[in-house]
Structures are given as C-alpha cells and as structure tokens.
Amino acid sequence: MTQQNNPFCGQRVEFHILQSFPVTCLNRDDVGAPKSAMVGGTSRARVSSQCWKRQVRLAIHEMGLPQGTRTKLIAKLIAAKCKELGATQEEAEKCGQKIERIFIKKSDVTDKGKKTKPEEDSDTETSTEKTDTLLFLSPTEVTKIANALKEKDFDPDALIVQKDAKKQAKELAGLIGKPRLDYETDGIDIALFGRMVAQAATMNIEAATSFAHAISTHRVSNEVEFFTALDDNKEDQGSAHMGSLEFNSATYYRYVSLDLGQLWTNLAGSNMVESVEAFTKALFVAIPAARQTTMSGASPWDFARITVRKGQRLQAPFEKAIRPENGSILEPSMTALTTYLDKQKKLWGSLYGEQGMIEYGGDKGIDEVVSFLKTEVAKVA
C-alpha cells in the first residue's frame, strides 16, 4: 500500500511520561553501574531506549499476543518447524543450518581472538564464531520457509541454488515474499520496532515507534551499597562474602513516539485500533528488569501527556536540571514539562497539528488513556 492511500500519513501519538523510582539500578553499563548522561552540564540518570523497548516487547507477549523471534540461532527455529512438517531430525538440522548460514555470517577466530582466513596455514587452533547479527522473523515467515523446504523434500540445496551469499539471501527473501505483517498471526512487535536485513533489503521494515533514552529531570549522583552475606553453616566469625553495588533514585522523563502512518503501512491497514491499545498497555506496564530482586523498581507512571498530532516530533529536553520544591522533584518536573509543551504549541502555531490530547494522572487513569486513543484511531481507521 502506498503512502498516498495511507489515511494516517504524518499522524503520530506522542507519549510524554514522568516516572519516579526509588533505590534502583534499572539499566547497567559495562561495569555494572546505573547508566548516566550529561545534560545541560549536569549528570543525569539514564535508561537506554533499547532497554525499555525490549521490556515493551516482552510485555506485549505476556498479553498473549504472538510475536516474532529476534535471534542468531535461526537454525533452531527452522529445524523445529521442519520437523513439525514431517522432516527427520537430520533433515531438519540440515535445513536449519543452511538457512542460518545465509543470514548469519560466521568468521574463523583464533584462540587469541584474531580472525584468520580458512586457507591460511597456521599452527594456531581456530574456532568458528557467529557475528553479532540478529534476525527478526515472524511465525508466518518461519512457516513459509519450512513449507518451501518441504516442497523440495527438505533438501535445502534444491531450494537455494545460488552460490553467492547475497544472491542466496535475495532468493530466500523472494520465497518469503514482500513483508506483510498480520496482527493475528505475526503479532505487532516487528511492525512496531522494525527490522533491518543487510543481505536482503526487501525484508527491511521501518519501525513505527521511536524511543528516546529516558533521563532524569534533575541532577543525579550514583551511590554505593555495601553488603555482606552470611554463611548459614559458618565455622568462623564474620561474613562469608562482601561486595558493593551502585544505585540511584530518579524521576525520569520518557519520550515515545508512535507513527500511525508507518504502523498502518507495516500492518497493511489492519487492526490499527487493537495494535495501538496493545502498545499503550505494554508501554504502561513495562519496567526494566535489572536487579529487580534486590532493588525492586515497580513504580507506575506518575504523570503523562499523550497527544495525537500531525507534524514534526517534539521532545522536551529538560536542559535545565529541576531542583526540589517542598521536598518534591515530581511536582516541579510536571510544571516544567507542561509549561514547555504549552509554549511549544503556541510557538509552532499551525504547524503543531494537535488533533487530540489527554493527561494521565489526577482523575484520568490508563483505561481512559486507552479509550481516548482507540477513539482517535477509529475516527480515521
């Protein structure tokens, strides 16, 4: 379907969310400390966009909706489906490995971590390792590949005849056909979060969502928790283990944009209302999973302004760190956010393109937010 026929072209839902957490380490860096960023000359707490997106994907799955699988281990997916269709264990594994090799590049790596060419003479022992490539496949696409292999009596060499790797990928992409994601069988995670396949551009799907990194609205300095563990069967006095963990506490500003036009394209115009409802509910309940058993962070949204607009995306920068007022960071953060958005609405004038707005908090809960969005989408769908 072309953008010319897209009734949602240029229309998006924007979520401006404030969410406070007490002692937590929601998203860790490479040394295990809470992630941070410098904004407006002050250190802020940060949760990466990738972290929260994954939790939203998992939340959608927990709602009982089907979803795609993002993995390097494609062979297992294809082999399981082939076996389900009647292939022997040996045939299924051969099919899976053939498909995996097409999309997941491998390199020979020495025991010192240096790449070597297969034809090189070397006394150093080598091992084959996969790259970091991940492929997002929907259940329907896995089934299409397995059915194509079944028609060739589960002989992958009869199905994929090209020798060049790129041509093999294009040939396989042609068997799958032009991406057309179905809400009922494929789920909506690929439609929402997109897919890039370097070897076969026809499989690429533009993401309908855009997540900003969540940042604290105020200055944050990480703190250190010193802890000990005692041995229940101790023979000596003192602790059996000592350690330390970094943590912080923060009120985060989260900005998420849902491009309704792109979502309509990805789903071929179907199930728009249901998709927006599922995404909104998942966005509401999703919380990063790091250290939840030792630093439970289960706080819901404190405040959110949700707008339906046509126009350029608009994110609040919180360039000036909020200072506490009357013992609260949240209240001045709410004031700063709403003041900024109201000012931008006035400055943008006719280019702002607001079609509807609702605020979560006070007398409006998530059910009212979902109902509002479903009504707005249904007006067009």
N, C-alpha and C positions, 0 to 999 in steps of 0.2 A: 504494500500500500504506500502511495506517495504522500509526501508532506502536504501536497496541495489538497488532498482529500482528508487530511487529519483535522478533526474538529477541535482537538486540544492543542494545536500548534502554538507554541510560545507560552503556554499556560503551565504554571507550576504551583506547588504547595510548598510554603516555606515554614519551617519549624524553628522558632527562637526559644530555646529551653534554658531555664536556670535550674540546676540540680545540685543540692548540697550533700556532701558526705563527711562524716566524722573521721576518726582514725582509720585510714585505708592505704593500700598500695594498689590501686586499680590497674595500673599498666606499668610494667617494669622495663628498665633499659638493660643494656648488656651487662651491667654489674649488679642488677637486682634492685636498683633504687627506683623510686617513682619517677616517671618521665617529667621533664620540665621544659620550659621555653622562656626566652627573654622577650617581653612585650612592653613597649613603652618605657624601656630602660629598667624594668623591674622583673625579677624572677617569678614566673608563674608555674603552677602545677599544670600538667598536660596529660590528656589521654588521647592516643593516636586515633585517627579516623579508622584505620584498619581494624583496630581492636574492637571498637564499638560496632562496626559493620558486621564483623563475624558474629557477635552476640545477637544482633538483629536476625541474621540468617538462621542461627540456631533456634531463636525464639519462634520464627515462622514455622520451622519444622516441628517444634513442640506443640504447635496448634493443630497438628495432624495433617498439614498440607504437604504434598510431595515436593521434593526439591532436587536440584542437580547435585552431582558429586564433583568436588574440586580436588584432584589428586594427581600424584605422579604414578600411582600404581594402577594404571589403566588396564593392565593385563588381567588383574583380578576381576574387574567389572565385566570385561568382555568374556572371559572364561566362564564366569558364573552364569551369564545369560546363555552362552552357547551350550553349556551342559544342561541347562533348563530346557533347551530346544532339542535335546537328543544327542549331543556330541559326547564322545568318550572323554575321559579325563585327559588323555594325551592330546586328542584333537583340540579340546577346549583350551588347554595351556598353550599349544602352538598358535592358535588363533589370537589369543590374548597377547602373547609376546610379539607377534607380528604387528598388531595394531599399535602396541605401546612403542615399539621401535620407530614407528612412523612419526609420532608426535613428540616423544620424549627422547631428546638427544642424549647420547652417552659419550663419555670420554675415558680413555685409559689413563689411570693415575698411578704414579709410582708410590712406593711406600714412604717416600719423602714428600709426597704431595705434588710432584711435578708431572705435568701432562707429557705423555710420550706418544709418538705415532706407532701404530701397530707394527709397521715394517722396520722400525728401528732396532738395531742389535743392542741389547743391553743385558747385563748380568743382574740388574735390579728387578726384583719381583714386582709385577704390576697387578692391579685390580681394577675392575670396571666399576665406575660410579655413575649414577644418574646426575644430571644437572638439576638446578632448582626449578625447572619448568613444571608448572601445574596446568592441567587441562580441566576445564569445566564442561562436563557432559550431563545432559538431561536424561532421565529414564527412557524417554522415547528415542533419543539418538542412540543410546546403547542398544536398544531393541532393534533399531533399523540396521545397525552394523551386524548384529548377531544374525538377523534374518537373511542379510545378504551373504554372509558366510555359510549359512545353512543351505542356500540355493546352490552353492559351489561344493556341497558335501563337506563342509568345514575344512576346505583346503584354501588357506589364506593366499598361497602363491597363485592360485587360479583366479582369485578375486582381485588382487592387486598385482598387475602385470608390469607396471612401470619400474624401472631400476633406479632412477634418480629420486632422492629423498623428497625433494619439493614436489615433484610430479606425483609421487605416491600420496602425499598429503592432499593435494588437489583432487586426485582421483577418489580418495576416501571421502573428502568433503562433498564431492558430487553425488556420492551414494547417499549421504545423509540428506542432501537437498538444502535449499535455502532455509535458514533458521526461521522457524515459526513456532514460538513457544506457546504451549497450551496450559492454561491455568489449572485445569482439572487433572492433567497427567504429568506435566513437567514441573508444576509449581511456578513460583514467580521470582525465585532468587536470581536466576540468570538474567531475567528481564530487568530486575531492579539494579543489580550490581555489575552487569555487563560481562563480556568475555573477549579476550584477545588471543588469537591463534596466529602466531607469526608465520607458520608454514602454510596456512590456508586462510587468506584474508576473507573469503566468502563466509567463513564461520564467525567472523567478528560480530559482536553485538555491543552497541553503545549503551553504557549504563544510564539508567533513568534517575538514579539517585546521586547526590553529591554530598559528602560528609566533610565538614571541616574538623580539624583537630579541636577537641574540647579544651578550653583553657580556663584557668581560674580567673575570676573577675578582679582579684586582689593579689597582693604580694604573698608568696608562699615560700617558706624555707623548710626543707626536709628535716625531719628529726630522726633520732636513732632510738630504737627499743633494744635494750639489753635484756637477754633472757637466759634462764638456766633450765635444765631438765634433770630430774632426779631419777635414780635407778630404784625400782621397787624392791630389788633384791641386792641392795648395796652392801658392800663389805667395808667400805671406807666412808669417812665423813665427807661432806661436801657434795657438789653437783657432779653428775656424770657427763654433762655436756654444757657448754656455754656458747652463746652466739649473739649476733646482733642483726637487726633488720631495720631498714629505713622506711619511714611512713610520712604521710602528711594529712592534712584535712583542708577541704576547699569547697567553695561554691563555684561550680563550673558553668560556663556559657557554652551551649551546644547549638551549632547551626547545621541544619539538614535541609536540603532542597530536593523535592521530588518533581521531576519533569514529566508532567502528564502527557505531553505530546510524544515524548520518547517512549514512555510506558505503553501508550496506545499503539505505537509502531511495533514495539517488541512483542506485544500480545495480539497483534493483528486486529486490534479494536475490540477484543472480547474481555469480559469480566473486569472492566475498569473499576466499578464500584467495590466489588469483592477484593480486588487487589489493593486498593487504597485503604480499605478497612483493615486488612491483614497487616499491611506495612505499618500503619499507625499504631495498632495494638502491640506489634512486636517492638516498635521503637519505644513505646511506653514502658514495657516490662524488661527490656534488655539492659543488663548491667554487666560490666567487665568481670571476668571470673578470677582474676589474680588474688591470691591469698584470702579467699572468702572464708576459709575455715578458721583462720587465725585473726583476721581483721574484717569481720563481716561488714560489707557495704551494701545495704539493701534499701537505700533511700529512694523514694519516688521523685517524680518531678515536683518542684516547689512552685514553679510558675512557667507558663509558656504562652507565647503569642503565635498563633497559627494564621497565616494569610494565604489566600488564593489570589494569585496575581498573574498579569501578563507583562513581561518586561525583564530587564536585567536582574540577576540575582543580587540580593542586598544583605550583607552580613555586618553585624555590629563588631567593631574591632576591640572595644574596651581598652583603648590605647592608654588611658589614664587609670591607674590602679585604684580600685574602690577602697575607701577607708571605712572602718566600722562606725556605725552610728547607733547609739543607745544599745551597745552590745550586740549589734546585728550587722552581718555583711550582706545577707539576703535582701533586706529591705532597700538599702541604697542601691544595690545591684538592679533590683526591679525598677526603681525610679530611673536609673541611668539608661537601662535598656529601652523602656517605653518612651522616655524623652528623646533618645536618639532616633528611634524608629519613627516617631511622630514628626520630628524635624525633617528627616529624610523624605517622608511622604510629602511634606509641604514643599521642600526644595525640588523634588523630582516632578511635581505637578502632574501634568497629563501623561508623562512617561512612567509614572509609578504603577498604573494599571491595576489597582486593587479591585477585586471582584467580590471579596468577602473576607471577614476576619472574626476570629473568636479567641478569647483568652482563657486558658486553663488556670484554675485556682479560684479561690473565693467560692462562688456558687456554681461554677462550671467544672465538671469532672471529665474524665476520659470518655464516658459514654456520650456526653454532649458534644465533645470534640469530634468523635467518630460520626455521630449523626449529622453534624454540620457538614463534614467533608463528603459524606455519602450523598447528601442533598445537593451540594455544589457540583459534584461529578455527574450525578444523574441528570442535572439540567442540560449538560452537553451530550453525555453518552446516550 
